[in-house]
Each structure stands twice: as structure tokens, then as C-alpha cells.
Amino acid sequence: MKIQPVVSASLLGTLFIFYSASSHAYLDPGTGSIILQGVIAAVAGAVVTLRLYWYRIKSFFSKSPKKPEQNASADSVSEEESKP
């Protein structure tokens, strides 16, 4: 994936948002409610996603990788040896 097209599309989109002409449109209270509901849903979705992947994120930024326990590897070796 090339980053250049993404950056230029983001910049172009930002320019369209901030340099648009006035539309003189009426925004009723229902519109504000829908926008608020969308913001709350986005925050709730981000929190749920963060909680689901917290262990992976935490282990990615930890300084030392965790080593597997010796007992688990010894059990798997003994089980393999006992099979005919």
C-alpha cells in the first residue's frame, strides 16, 4: 500500500471540508441528536475494541517478550513420547 495517495486524498478531503461555500441550510434538533449519537457510538466502539485487544496491544509495547513456561513444554514432550 502506498502512503502518498492516502495522504493526498486526506489533504484534498480536508480542503473540501474547510473551504466550502455557505449553504444556509437548516439543522433541526434531530440532526444534532444524530450527530451526538454517532460520536457516542464511535467512542463506545473504540473502547470495546481496545478492551478486546488490550493483551495484544500491551504485549506489543512491553519491553521483554514473555517466555513459555517450562512445565507446558515438558508436558507436551511426555505426551508425545507416550503415544505409540
C-alpha positions, 0 to 999 in steps of 0.5 A, spaced: 500 500 500 502 506 498 502 512 503 502 518 498 495 517 495 492 516 502 495 522 504 493 526 498 486 524 498 486 526 506 489 533 504 484 534 498 478 531 503 480 536 508 480 542 503 473 540 501 471 540 508 474 547 510 473 551 504 466 550 502 461 555 500 455 557 505 449 553 504 444 556 509 441 550 510 437 548 516 439 543 522 433 541 526 434 538 533 434 531 530 440 532 526 444 534 532 441 528 536 444 524 530 450 527 530 451 526 538 449 519 537 454 517 532 460 520 536 457 516 542 457 510 538 464 511 535 467 512 542 463 506 545 466 502 539 473 504 540 473 502 547 470 495 546 475 494 541 481 496 545 478 492 551 478 486 546 485 487 544 488 490 550 493 483 551 495 484 544 496 491 544 500 491 551 504 485 549 506 489 543 509 495 547 512 491 553 519 491 553 521 483 554 517 478 550 514 473 555 517 466 555 513 459 555 513 456 561 517 450 562 512 445 565 507 446 558 513 444 554 515 438 558 508 436 558 507 436 551 514 432 550 511 426 555 505 426 551 508 425 545 513 420 547 507 416 550 503 415 544 505 409 540 
